[in-house]
Amino acid sequence: MKKAILLTTIMCSLALAGCGNNAQQNTNSAGSDPAAQETAAPSATAPATAAPEETAAAATATTAPAATAAAEQTPAASAVKQKYLDKLDAVEAGLSDLQEQYDSGVTASMTEAATKEYERWDKALNEVYTALKSLLSESEMAELKEEQLEWVTYRDKTAEEAAAKYEGGTMQPLEYVAVLASTTKERSYELVNMYMK
């Protein structure tokens, strides 16, 4: 149990650090283009599952490590990392086509949009994981594989717990898939920021 709590704490910390790094890059590259600024902001497409105070704490906790991490990267290695961060940012930007479904207010339509969002993030996560197979040593990859299996359990449990609040209602499947999408997005950025130097 302690191992699961420690792993969850570490994963959340790393996800927050990764999001801070990404948010800083998005802010710097957004300029005055309104479309680019929209992608720099947190996604509002899925139902919120975190309390506002958690979101505010996460935003303030992630700005300092991002600058330090960028300074420590070597040019060649950081190009690979940046390539995958750009791919993940493109997935985020591409979710705008689902906004109409989210805005419809029809639960079935919103659930369909959340499912598509989850599928896109899952595909991106698999692409990052596959790339890491060629970047990491055998022992590092074996550790990551074990960590990833634990993460899948964590992701599913987190989604089930969030959806349980709406047990028997039409919001239950929407919340379940929305949490799958958000945790998969976080994990995608986390893997890039942790393992692609």
FIMI-689157 format. One record per residue: residue in one letter; residue number from 1; x negated, z, y of N, C-alpha, C in turn. Coordinates in Angstrom, 3 decimals. Each point is the difference from the previous one (the first is absolute). Example, Ala and Ser with C-alpha at 12.3 -4.5 7.8 and 13.67 -1.06 7.14 Angstrom:
<sites>
SITE  type  seq       n.x       n.z       n.y      ca.x      ca.z      ca.y       c.x       c.z       c.y
SITE     a    1   -13.190     7.800    -5.690     0.890     0.000     1.190    -0.900     0.000     1.200
SITE     s    2     0.350    -0.720     1.050    -0.820     0.060     1.190     0.770     0.730     1.090
</sites>
This chain:
<sites>
SITE  type  seq       n.x       n.z       n.y      ca.x      ca.z      ca.y       c.x       c.z       c.y
SITE     m    1    -0.834     0.000    -1.195     0.834     0.000     1.195    -0.873     0.000     1.251
SITE     k    2    -1.064     0.843    -0.031    -0.903     0.063     1.150    -0.676    -1.346     0.231
SITE     k    3    -0.355    -0.658    -1.110    -0.637    -1.314     0.112     0.943    -1.002     0.657
SITE     a    4     1.280     0.040    -0.378     0.983    -0.916     0.587     0.187     0.285     1.483
SITE     i    5     0.036     1.270     0.369     0.160     0.355     1.420    -1.223    -0.437     0.785
SITE     l    6    -1.181     0.262    -0.553    -1.233    -0.400     0.664    -0.070    -1.520     0.147
SITE     l    7     0.343    -0.716    -1.064    -0.015    -1.460     0.043     0.980    -0.528     1.041
SITE     t    8     1.189     0.587     0.038     1.012    -0.413     0.975    -0.496     0.250     1.422
SITE     t    9    -0.608     1.170     0.222    -0.525     0.329     1.320    -1.088    -0.983     0.414
SITE     i   10    -0.906    -0.302    -0.919    -1.087    -0.934     0.299     0.549    -1.391     0.289
SITE     m   11     0.953    -0.438    -0.835     0.565    -1.345     0.193     0.715    -0.097     1.348
SITE     c   12     0.748     1.033     0.352     0.701    -0.021     1.285    -0.985    -0.019     1.159
SITE     s   13    -1.066     0.805    -0.106    -1.013     0.035     1.053    -0.660    -1.358     0.162
SITE     l   14    -0.342    -0.617    -1.125    -0.640    -1.313     0.061     0.948    -1.066     0.528
SITE     a   15     1.262     0.101    -0.390     0.985    -0.962     0.497     0.149     0.130     1.504
SITE     l   16     0.017     1.239     0.471     0.119     0.214     1.436    -1.227    -0.522     0.726
SITE     a   17    -1.167     0.231    -0.575    -1.228    -0.497     0.612     0.012    -1.521     0.030
SITE     g   18     0.450    -0.614    -1.084     0.063    -1.463    -0.069     0.989    -0.565     0.988
SITE     c   19     1.140     0.645     0.134     1.002    -0.476     0.953    -0.510     0.114     1.418
SITE     g   20    -0.771     1.047     0.285    -0.560     0.177     1.341    -0.967    -1.114     0.319
SITE     n   21    -0.849    -0.351    -0.961    -0.960    -1.067     0.185     0.725    -1.308     0.243
SITE     n   22     1.024    -0.259    -0.779     0.771    -1.226     0.119     0.771    -0.026     1.312
SITE     a   23     0.583     1.132     0.384     0.759     0.045     1.242    -0.905    -0.264     1.186
SITE     q   24    -1.230     0.535    -0.048    -0.938    -0.224     1.081    -0.364    -1.478     0.085
SITE     q   25    -0.225    -0.636    -1.156    -0.338    -1.421     0.003     1.167    -0.826     0.509
SITE     n   26     1.212     0.344    -0.414     1.176    -0.725     0.461     0.176     0.155     1.498
SITE     t   27    -0.227     1.199     0.527     0.154     0.245     1.422    -1.014    -0.822     0.772
SITE     n   28    -1.241    -0.025    -0.507    -1.040    -0.752     0.687     0.275    -1.495    -0.028
SITE     s   29     0.569    -0.504    -1.077     0.214    -1.435    -0.113     1.362    -0.439     0.529
SITE     a   30     0.889     0.952     0.287     1.349    -0.349     0.419     0.018    -0.626     1.381
SITE     g   31    -0.841     0.491     0.916    -0.049    -0.577     1.336     1.344     0.053     0.672
SITE     s   32     0.384    -1.108     0.621     1.277    -0.029     0.698     1.047    -0.800    -0.753
SITE     d   33    -0.312    -0.432    -1.203     0.948    -0.756    -0.819     1.047     0.944    -0.574
SITE     p   34     1.272    -0.117     0.412     1.033     0.915    -0.490     0.151    -0.021    -1.509
SITE     a   35    -0.155    -1.165    -0.642     0.142    -0.063    -1.454    -1.124     0.778    -0.665
SITE     a   36    -1.202    -0.115     0.523    -1.126     0.733    -0.559     0.167     1.494     0.223
SITE     q   37     0.574     0.386     1.153     0.211     1.416     0.266     1.021     0.577    -0.958
SITE     e   38     0.982    -0.784    -0.401     0.987     0.480    -0.956    -0.653     0.321    -1.329
SITE     t   39    -0.979    -0.813    -0.429    -0.636     0.272    -1.277    -0.925     1.193     0.096
SITE     a   40    -0.459     0.351     1.192    -0.857     1.160     0.156     0.796     1.288    -0.082
SITE     a   41     1.287    -0.064     0.261     0.837     1.191    -0.066     0.376     0.280    -1.444
SITE     p   42     0.310     1.278    -0.308     0.433     0.308    -1.364     1.256    -0.783    -0.352
SITE     s   43     0.134    -0.341    -1.264     1.140    -0.772    -0.458     1.284     0.782     0.134
SITE     a   44     1.010    -0.639     0.562     1.297     0.645     0.131     1.001    -0.657    -0.939
SITE     t   45    -0.501    -0.767    -0.951     0.917    -0.739    -0.852     0.649     0.853    -1.066
SITE     a   46    -0.713     0.964    -0.535     0.557     0.822    -1.064     0.509     1.315     0.569
SITE     p   47     0.948     0.641    -0.659     0.495     1.285     0.456    -1.139     1.006     0.068
SITE     a   48     0.026     0.826     1.018    -1.052     0.992     0.180     0.121     1.072    -1.068
SITE     t   49    -1.146     0.359    -0.575     0.011     1.051    -1.008    -0.853     1.185     0.420
SITE     a   50    -0.764    -0.136     1.092    -0.830     1.098     0.457     0.604     0.606     1.255
SITE     a   51    -0.204     1.282     0.161     0.495     0.694     1.177    -0.790    -0.457     1.222
SITE     p   52     0.614    -0.029     1.194    -0.702    -0.459     1.194    -1.286     0.775     0.268
SITE     e   53    -0.003     1.312    -0.258    -1.208     0.768     0.255    -1.124    -0.406    -0.939
SITE     e   54     0.324    -0.435    -1.243    -1.019    -0.478    -0.918    -0.594    -1.305     0.511
SITE     t   55     0.851    -0.875     0.525    -0.468    -1.283     0.525    -0.915     0.213     1.202
SITE     a   56     0.381     0.905     0.896    -0.819     0.280     1.175    -1.336     0.600    -0.411
SITE     a   57     0.010     0.912    -0.970    -1.241     0.609    -0.471    -0.897    -1.054    -0.634
SITE     a   58     0.592    -0.910    -0.754    -0.777    -1.048    -0.652    -0.635    -0.917     1.037
SITE     a   59     0.711    -0.320     1.054    -0.520    -0.894     1.026    -1.191     0.620     0.714
SITE     t   60     0.055     1.285     0.298    -1.096     0.634     0.712    -1.178     0.295    -0.909
SITE     a   61     0.243     0.207    -1.283    -1.065     0.370    -0.917    -0.855    -1.187    -0.412
SITE     t   62     0.421    -1.211     0.261    -0.701    -1.155    -0.551    -0.861    -0.751     0.998
SITE     t   63     0.027     0.333     1.255    -0.731    -0.815     0.958    -1.496     0.242    -0.018
SITE     a   64    -0.475     1.204    -0.205    -1.425     0.291     0.042    -0.777    -0.628    -1.149
SITE     p   65     0.416     0.136    -1.264    -0.802    -0.552    -1.089    -0.131    -1.519     0.045
SITE     a   66     0.940    -0.684     0.588    -0.011    -1.459    -0.004    -1.216    -0.550     0.719
SITE     a   67    -0.336     0.557     1.144    -1.137    -0.494     0.764    -1.299     0.244    -0.749
SITE     t   68    -0.132     1.149    -0.633    -1.205     0.329    -0.743    -0.172    -0.941    -1.185
SITE     a   69     1.074    -0.246    -0.745    -0.078    -0.865    -1.168    -0.418    -1.412     0.383
SITE     a   70     0.520    -0.514     1.101    -0.335    -1.359     0.435    -1.473    -0.106     0.362
SITE     a   71    -0.561     1.051     0.585    -1.395    -0.029     0.411    -0.952     0.022    -1.194
SITE     e   72     0.424     0.570    -1.139    -0.857     0.131    -1.164    -0.012    -1.237    -0.893
SITE     q   73     0.857    -0.959     0.215     0.116    -1.153    -0.877    -1.128    -0.995     0.244
SITE     t   74    -0.431    -0.654    -1.086    -0.955    -1.077     0.154     0.781    -1.278     0.266
SITE     p   75    -0.577    -0.945     0.725     0.749    -1.211     0.357     0.562    -0.759    -1.181
SITE     a   76    -0.782    -0.243    -1.063     0.489    -0.783    -1.126     1.099     0.734    -0.759
SITE     a   77    -0.227     1.265    -0.249     0.982     0.777    -0.746     1.272     0.185     0.812
SITE     s   78    -0.120     0.226     1.282     1.185     0.215     0.816     0.839    -1.274     0.101
SITE     a   79    -0.615    -1.153    -0.216     0.758    -1.251     0.033     0.996    -0.048    -1.151
SITE     v   80    -0.391     0.485    -1.172     0.913     0.043    -1.147     1.132     0.973     0.297
SITE     k   81    -0.367     1.162     0.494     1.008     1.011     0.333     0.967    -0.553     1.041
SITE     q   82    -0.532    -0.625     1.036     0.844    -0.539     1.063     0.907    -1.107    -0.525
SITE     k   83    -0.515    -0.799    -0.917     0.811    -1.066    -0.595     1.253     0.594    -0.653
SITE     y   84    -0.181     1.072    -0.752     1.143     0.605    -0.679     0.892     0.781     0.960
SITE     l   85    -0.585     0.613     1.019     0.842     0.647     1.016     0.862    -1.042     0.707
SITE     d   86    -0.592    -1.150     0.274     0.763    -1.081     0.627     1.132    -0.482    -0.914
SITE     k   87    -0.286    -0.090    -1.296     1.041    -0.410    -0.950     1.148     1.005    -0.009
SITE     l   88    -0.342     1.285     0.006     1.039     1.033     0.010     0.784    -0.028     1.302
SITE     d   89    -0.693    -0.234     1.096     0.691    -0.116     1.295     0.950    -1.198    -0.001
SITE     a   90    -0.415    -1.073    -0.676     0.857    -1.194    -0.079     1.257     0.296    -0.816
SITE     v   91    -0.138     0.818    -1.060     1.185     0.397    -0.773     0.948     0.766     0.917
SITE     e   92    -0.550     0.933     0.762     0.822     0.794     0.924     0.704    -0.897     1.014
SITE     a   93    -0.737    -0.930     0.578     0.594    -0.909     0.989     1.063    -0.885    -0.644
SITE     g   94    -0.223    -0.375    -1.248     0.936    -0.876    -0.701     1.320     0.661    -0.360
SITE     l   95     0.061     1.310     0.125     1.239     0.713    -0.333     1.092    -0.200     1.051
SITE     s   96    -0.344    -0.619     1.102     0.990    -0.204     1.072     1.179    -0.848    -0.475
SITE     d   97    -0.219    -0.834    -1.021     1.110    -0.815    -0.498     1.072     0.847    -0.703
SITE     l   98    -0.316     1.251    -0.295     0.960     0.882    -0.663     0.805     0.841     0.996
SITE     q   99    -0.393    -0.053     1.264     0.616     0.875     0.997     1.513    -0.213     0.116
SITE     e  100     0.437    -1.223    -0.083     1.433    -0.280     0.105     0.780     0.709    -1.108
SITE     q  101    -0.573     0.016    -1.205     0.668     0.696    -1.101     0.051     1.507     0.249
SITE     y  102    -1.092     0.553     0.522    -0.009     1.431     0.314     1.001     0.324     1.103
SITE     d  103     0.062    -0.876     0.985     0.886     0.238     1.154     1.475    -0.197    -0.334
SITE     s  104     0.308    -0.611    -1.116     1.387    -0.309    -0.343     0.844     1.261    -0.182
SITE     g  105    -0.641     1.094    -0.400     0.750     1.221    -0.245     0.709     0.014    -1.346
SITE     v  106    -0.111    -1.078    -0.757     0.612    -0.085    -1.323    -1.048     0.502    -1.001
SITE     t  107     0.362     1.047    -0.711    -0.966     0.649    -0.888    -0.571    -0.960    -1.040
SITE     a  108     0.828    -0.836    -0.585    -0.486    -0.947    -1.010    -1.025    -0.959     0.599
SITE     s  109     0.250    -0.458     1.201    -0.922    -0.909     0.679    -1.308     0.720     0.350
SITE     m  110     0.125     1.234     0.454    -1.180     0.788     0.344    -0.835     0.297    -1.251
SITE     t  111     0.666     0.273    -1.104    -0.703     0.268    -1.258    -0.727    -1.264    -0.469
SITE     e  112     0.639    -1.140     0.152    -0.643    -1.263    -0.366    -1.249    -0.237     0.853
SITE     a  113     0.088     0.292     1.286    -1.154    -0.164     0.892    -1.115     0.958    -0.389
SITE     a  114     0.357     1.246    -0.285    -1.006     0.989    -0.400    -0.664    -0.400    -1.314
SITE     t  115     0.759    -0.587    -0.900    -0.554    -0.473    -1.275    -1.007    -1.117     0.247
SITE     k  116     0.346    -0.937     0.877    -0.930    -1.088     0.331    -1.266     0.559     0.657
SITE     e  117     0.191     0.990     0.868    -1.153     0.627     0.658    -0.904     0.654    -1.034
SITE     y  118     0.592     0.739    -0.932    -0.778     0.650    -1.051    -0.754    -1.044    -0.830
SITE     e  119     0.662    -1.086    -0.360    -0.647    -1.048    -0.805    -1.211    -0.586     0.730
SITE     r  120     0.127    -0.183     1.305    -1.121    -0.558     0.773    -1.173     0.972     0.038
SITE     w  121     0.298     1.289     0.208    -1.082     0.990     0.035    -0.616     0.180    -1.379
SITE     d  122     0.803    -0.074    -1.049    -0.528     0.131    -1.356    -0.937    -1.164    -0.317
SITE     k  123     0.376    -1.190     0.417    -0.856    -1.179    -0.205    -1.320     0.175     0.761
SITE     a  124     0.075     0.498     1.238    -1.204     0.218     0.801    -0.890     1.065    -0.645
SITE     l  125     0.619     1.071    -0.489    -0.767     1.057    -0.657    -0.719    -0.541    -1.227
SITE     n  126     0.684    -0.805    -0.785    -0.623    -0.594    -1.189    -1.156    -0.918     0.368
SITE     e  127     0.129    -0.713     1.098    -1.077    -0.881     0.455    -1.229     0.825     0.405
SITE     v  128     0.232     1.092     0.720    -1.109     0.878     0.409    -0.664     0.593    -1.241
SITE     y  129     0.806     0.481    -0.925    -0.527     0.621    -1.221    -0.836    -1.001    -0.794
SITE     t  130     0.465    -1.223    -0.111    -0.738    -1.047    -0.707    -1.334    -0.280     0.693
SITE     a  131     0.008    -0.049     1.326    -1.245    -0.236     0.746    -0.991     1.136    -0.232
SITE     l  132     0.494     1.212    -0.117    -0.886     1.141    -0.203    -0.709    -0.058    -1.354
SITE     k  133     0.592    -0.677    -0.962    -0.637    -0.131    -1.319    -1.357    -0.685     0.116
SITE     s  134    -0.133    -0.924     0.946    -1.274    -0.694     0.159    -0.932     0.704     0.995
SITE     l  135     0.524     0.947     0.748    -0.805     0.692     1.007    -0.564     1.334    -0.489
SITE     l  136     0.663     0.622    -0.967    -0.405     1.334    -0.453    -0.778    -0.072    -1.307
SITE     s  137    -0.809     1.007    -0.236    -0.709     0.103    -1.279     1.005     0.336    -1.100
SITE     e  138    -0.431    -0.107    -1.243     0.889     0.310    -1.122     0.503     1.431     0.063
SITE     s  139    -0.893     0.928     0.308     0.404     1.411     0.038     0.951     0.269     1.169
SITE     e  140    -0.267    -0.619     1.147     0.902     0.170     1.149     1.378    -0.587    -0.304
SITE     m  141     0.006    -1.145    -0.683     1.273    -0.635    -0.329     0.775     0.824    -1.021
SITE     a  142    -0.705     0.624    -0.929     0.661     0.856    -0.986     0.654     1.193     0.701
SITE     e  143    -0.699     0.580     0.968     0.567     1.109     0.773     1.212    -0.463     0.798
SITE     l  144    -0.125    -1.175     0.623     1.111    -0.527     0.790     1.205    -0.285    -0.883
SITE     k  145    -0.233    -0.521    -1.189     1.104    -0.295    -0.913     0.774     1.278    -0.330
SITE     e  146    -0.726     1.078    -0.282     0.650     1.276    -0.298     0.761     0.519     1.230
SITE     e  147    -0.637    -0.108     1.144     0.637     0.430     1.255     1.261    -0.826     0.279
SITE     q  148    -0.075    -1.285    -0.285     1.137    -0.882     0.250     1.178     0.339    -0.912
SITE     l  149    -0.292     0.341    -1.248     1.067     0.401    -0.923     0.672     1.285     0.492
SITE     e  150    -0.798     0.930     0.515     0.559     1.228     0.568     0.827    -0.315     1.239
SITE     w  151    -0.483    -0.949     0.792     0.737    -0.377     1.200     1.359    -0.608    -0.345
SITE     v  152     0.060    -0.818    -1.036     1.278    -0.611    -0.405     1.007     1.100    -0.341
SITE     t  153    -0.447     1.019    -0.704     0.873     1.138    -0.322     0.452     0.688     1.279
SITE     y  154    -0.940     0.215     0.912     0.315     0.627     1.288     1.017    -0.844     0.775
SITE     r  155    -0.230    -1.316     0.066     0.898    -0.910     0.733     1.421     0.088    -0.543
SITE     d  156     0.123    -0.094    -1.311     1.321     0.027    -0.619     0.699     1.340     0.208
SITE     k  157    -0.746     1.081    -0.143     0.579     1.340     0.180     0.439     0.202     1.450
SITE     t  158    -0.817    -0.454     0.933     0.327     0.122     1.421     1.285    -0.767     0.317
SITE     a  159     0.124    -1.194    -0.533     1.199    -0.813     0.230     1.228     0.650    -0.619
SITE     e  160    -0.155     0.533    -1.209     1.126     0.660    -0.664     0.464     1.225     0.776
SITE     e  161    -0.954     0.790     0.492     0.343     1.203     0.765     0.705    -0.359     1.304
SITE     a  162    -0.486    -1.030     0.676     0.622    -0.421     1.259     1.412    -0.515    -0.238
SITE     a  163     0.176    -0.761    -1.062     1.311    -0.575    -0.302     0.984     1.054    -0.489
SITE     a  164    -0.502     1.066    -0.585     0.871     1.056    -0.533     0.852     0.643     1.095
SITE     k  165    -0.463    -0.063     1.231     0.779     0.546     1.122     1.322    -0.738     0.168
SITE     y  166     0.060    -1.217    -0.511     1.192    -0.839     0.147     0.677    -0.238    -1.345
SITE     e  167    -0.233     0.907    -0.939     0.515    -0.128    -1.369     1.460    -0.453    -0.027
SITE     g  168     0.249    -1.090    -0.695     1.354    -0.501    -0.176     0.515    -0.851     1.143
SITE     g  169    -0.740    -0.073     1.105     0.446    -0.787     1.148    -0.657    -1.366     0.042
SITE     t  170     0.480    -0.830     0.893    -0.552    -1.356     0.117    -1.396     0.001     0.610
SITE     m  171    -0.374     1.095     0.660    -1.329     0.094     0.601    -1.077     0.323    -1.034
SITE     q  172     0.389     0.482    -1.172    -0.990     0.405    -0.999    -0.937    -1.144    -0.395
SITE     p  173     0.516    -1.171    -0.405    -0.934    -1.075    -0.366    -0.793    -0.530     1.194
SITE     l  174     0.602     0.019     1.174    -0.712    -0.449     1.199    -1.179     0.922     0.290
SITE     e  175     0.235     1.284    -0.029    -1.076     0.961     0.275    -1.101    -0.106    -1.053
SITE     y  176     0.391    -0.161    -1.258    -0.975    -0.104    -1.084    -0.953    -1.178     0.234
SITE     v  177     0.556    -1.168     0.238    -0.850    -1.189     0.155    -0.751     0.031     1.339
SITE     a  178     0.592     0.594     1.029    -0.695     0.111     1.293    -1.233     0.886    -0.124
SITE     v  179     0.110     1.079    -0.767    -1.154     0.875    -0.204    -1.046    -0.682    -0.877
SITE     l  180     0.437    -0.754    -1.007    -0.954    -0.781    -0.794    -0.798    -0.930     0.921
SITE     a  181     0.704    -0.667     0.917    -0.655    -0.943     0.915    -0.995     0.721     0.909
SITE     s  182     0.430     1.105     0.599    -0.883     0.681     0.960    -1.221     0.612    -0.681
SITE     t  183     0.170     0.592    -1.177    -1.160     0.580    -0.682    -0.948    -1.083    -0.507
SITE     t  184     0.535    -1.145    -0.388    -0.840    -1.108    -0.462    -0.780    -0.592     1.167
SITE     k  185     0.641    -0.102     1.145    -0.697    -0.457     1.210    -1.151     0.946     0.322
SITE     e  186     0.278     1.299     0.011    -1.043     0.992     0.292    -1.156    -0.114    -0.983
SITE     r  187     0.322    -0.161    -1.267    -1.039    -0.088    -1.023    -0.833    -1.266     0.165
SITE     s  188     0.615    -1.089     0.405    -0.734    -1.247     0.218    -1.075     0.194     1.063
SITE     y  189     0.397     0.564     1.140    -0.964     0.259     1.067    -1.034     1.029    -0.445
SITE     e  190     0.432     0.998    -0.746    -0.905     1.046    -0.474    -1.100    -0.578    -0.878
SITE     l  191     0.362    -0.879    -0.932    -1.011    -0.588    -0.882    -1.004    -0.829     0.785
SITE     v  192     0.479    -0.770     0.960    -0.921    -0.802     0.813    -0.934     0.907     0.782
SITE     n  193     0.544     0.997     0.650    -0.818     0.879     0.842    -0.929     0.918    -0.798
SITE     m  194     0.411     0.373    -1.210    -0.847     0.888    -0.815    -1.096    -0.747    -0.743
SITE     y  195     0.329    -1.149    -0.540    -0.916    -0.649    -0.933    -0.693    -1.255     0.530
SITE     m  196     0.526    -0.602     1.025    -0.668    -1.182     0.569    -0.788     0.464     1.215
SITE     k  197    -1.282     0.102    -0.171    -0.855     0.561     1.055    -0.370    -1.019     1.040
</sites>
